[in-house]
Amino acid sequence: MVRLKHQTVDVRSSPQEGADVVGKARGGEKLSKTGDAGGWAKVRLRDGTTGWIVKTFIDDFSEF
Protein backbone atom coordinates (compact mmCIF):
# COMPACT_ATOMS: atom_id res chain seq x y z
CA MET A 1 0.00 0.00 0.00
CA VAL A 2 1.29 3.46 -0.88
CA ARG A 3 -0.10 6.95 -0.27
CA LEU A 4 0.34 9.89 -2.61
CA LYS A 5 2.22 12.83 -1.04
CA HIS A 6 1.47 15.46 -3.72
CA GLN A 7 -1.82 17.08 -4.73
CA THR A 8 -2.27 15.48 -8.16
CA VAL A 9 0.13 13.25 -10.08
CA ASP A 10 -0.06 11.78 -13.56
CA VAL A 11 -0.10 8.00 -13.71
CA ARG A 12 1.86 6.86 -16.77
CA SER A 13 1.65 3.83 -19.04
CA SER A 14 5.34 2.94 -18.55
CA PRO A 15 8.12 4.00 -16.15
CA GLN A 16 9.37 7.01 -18.09
CA GLU A 17 8.46 10.71 -18.08
CA GLY A 18 7.42 10.85 -21.73
CA ALA A 19 4.99 7.91 -21.46
CA ASP A 20 1.26 8.38 -22.08
CA VAL A 21 -0.84 9.48 -19.11
CA VAL A 22 -3.39 6.76 -18.24
CA GLY A 23 -4.88 8.41 -15.16
CA LYS A 24 -4.46 10.83 -12.28
CA ALA A 25 -3.87 10.12 -8.60
CA ARG A 26 -5.01 12.64 -5.99
CA GLY A 27 -3.18 13.79 -2.87
CA GLY A 28 -3.65 11.49 0.13
CA GLU A 29 -5.12 8.73 -2.04
CA LYS A 30 -4.12 5.19 -1.06
CA LEU A 31 -3.01 3.00 -3.95
CA SER A 32 -2.00 -0.64 -4.29
CA LYS A 33 1.63 -1.03 -5.32
CA THR A 34 2.13 -3.90 -7.76
CA GLY A 35 5.76 -3.47 -8.85
CA ASP A 36 8.95 -1.44 -9.06
CA ALA A 37 11.30 -0.31 -11.83
CA GLY A 38 14.18 1.94 -10.82
CA GLY A 39 12.76 5.16 -9.38
CA TRP A 40 9.18 4.25 -10.35
CA ALA A 41 6.39 2.33 -8.61
CA LYS A 42 3.67 0.47 -10.52
CA VAL A 43 0.31 1.18 -8.88
CA ARG A 44 -3.35 0.26 -9.22
CA LEU A 45 -5.87 3.08 -8.97
CA ARG A 46 -9.27 2.63 -7.28
CA ASP A 47 -10.95 2.21 -10.68
CA GLY A 48 -8.60 -0.70 -11.53
CA THR A 49 -6.33 1.25 -13.89
CA THR A 50 -2.65 0.35 -13.51
CA GLY A 51 0.27 2.60 -14.28
CA TRP A 52 3.49 4.12 -13.03
CA ILE A 53 4.30 6.95 -10.56
CA VAL A 54 7.70 8.37 -9.61
CA LYS A 55 8.56 6.96 -6.15
CA THR A 56 9.41 10.37 -4.67
CA PHE A 57 5.70 11.25 -4.97
CA ILE A 58 4.59 8.46 -2.58
CA ASP A 59 4.97 7.17 0.95
CA ASP A 60 5.58 3.43 0.57
CA PHE A 61 4.15 1.48 3.49
CA SER A 62 4.90 -1.89 1.87
CA GLU A 63 8.61 -1.45 2.73
CA PHE A 64 8.07 -1.22 6.52
Buried (B, 14 or more C-beta within 10 A) or exposed (E): EBBBEBEEBBBBBEBEEEBEEBBEBEEEBBBEBEEBEEEBBBBBBEEEBBBBBBBEBBEEEEEE
